[in-house]
Amino acid sequence: MNKKQVKELVEIPDFLIEMSNQINTQSNRMTADPLFEVRYKTSLITEEGYNESHFEIVDCEDGITLYHSKSSDNYNALAEHLLESHEKWCMEWCDEEAGIEFSGNSFIADFNDNYDCHGWMDLPEGIKKLHMQEIEVTVNSHFTEAAAQAFIDRKQHDYPKLYIYAISMCFCYPMIELRNWIKSLTANQLKGINNETT
């Protein structure tokens, strides 16, 4: 049996026909031979000044972020945690760093008014300032944007906020050939429809 006979015997599955329709009608986002990646952003610890996007102050035992330099408007969560778990440190901070009298009732307001994020006093043991760099993580890739969106609709609850990013399959010749073959399955049908409407 030669290749031509094999081709004639193979029935094209419906999902490939649908994929072909989508490839032919979707926006390529101004990208040659696009592949649609599902991604999310996350952060890794880095050194200060080295690809740093922000910093966080965390309780290393509980694994909770007490302050995030990009998303926190104030130091309330940090001050509350310090007051609850490290009252002695709070007293020392008021005396040595802020030059004010310690008061449990006003500590959070005093801390917000006087704490300088650039001139840190040593934080209590277990509380650390971590310099972070933001990275993008690719979850999976799809020939069509609709398939990428379907994945997000189904699995968003398992990940941080997902989004779609179009990359070019430049120099990925077998993948480009496969995409072009899938695209060709309905290209002639679409040409016929376009000709009928003109």
Secondary structure as the mmCIF struct_conf table of DSSP 4:
data_model
#
loop_
_struct_conf.conf_type_id
_struct_conf.id
_struct_conf.beg_label_comp_id
_struct_conf.beg_label_asym_id
_struct_conf.beg_label_seq_id
_struct_conf.end_label_comp_id
_struct_conf.end_label_asym_id
_struct_conf.end_label_seq_id
HELX_RH_AL_P HELX_RH_AL_P1 LYS A 3 LEU A 9
HELX_LH_PP_P HELX_LH_PP_P1 VAL A 10 PRO A 13
HELX_RH_AL_P HELX_RH_AL_P2 ASP A 14 THR A 25
BEND BEND1 GLN A 26 GLN A 26
TURN_TY1_P TURN_TY1_P1 ARG A 29 MET A 30
BEND BEND2 ALA A 32 ASP A 33
STRN STRN1 PRO A 34 THR A 46
TURN_TY1_P TURN_TY1_P2 GLU A 48 GLY A 49
BEND BEND3 TYR A 50 ASN A 51
STRN STRN2 HIS A 54 ASP A 59
TURN_TY1_P TURN_TY1_P3 CYS A 60 GLY A 63
STRN STRN3 ILE A 64 HIS A 68
TURN_TY1_P TURN_TY1_P4 SER A 69 SER A 71
BEND BEND4 ASP A 73 TYR A 75
HELX_RH_AL_P HELX_RH_AL_P3 ASN A 76 SER A 85
HELX_RH_AL_P HELX_RH_AL_P4 GLU A 87 GLU A 92
HELX_RH_PI_P HELX_RH_PI_P1 TRP A 93 ALA A 98
BEND BEND5 ILE A 100 ILE A 100
TURN_TY1_P TURN_TY1_P5 GLY A 104 SER A 106
HELX_RH_AL_P HELX_RH_AL_P5 PHE A 107 ASN A 114
TURN_TY1_P TURN_TY1_P6 CYS A 117 HIS A 118
BEND BEND6 GLY A 119 GLY A 119
HELX_LH_PP_P HELX_LH_PP_P2 TRP A 120 PRO A 124
TURN_TY1_P TURN_TY1_P7 GLU A 125 GLY A 126
STRN STRN4 ILE A 127 HIS A 142
BEND BEND7 PHE A 143 THR A 144
HELX_RH_AL_P HELX_RH_AL_P6 GLU A 145 LYS A 155
HELX_RH_3T_P HELX_RH_3T_P1 GLN A 156 ASP A 158
BEND BEND8 TYR A 159 LYS A 161
STRN STRN5 LEU A 162 SER A 168
TURN_TY1_P TURN_TY1_P8 CYS A 170 PHE A 171
HELX_RH_AL_P HELX_RH_AL_P7 TYR A 173 THR A 197
#
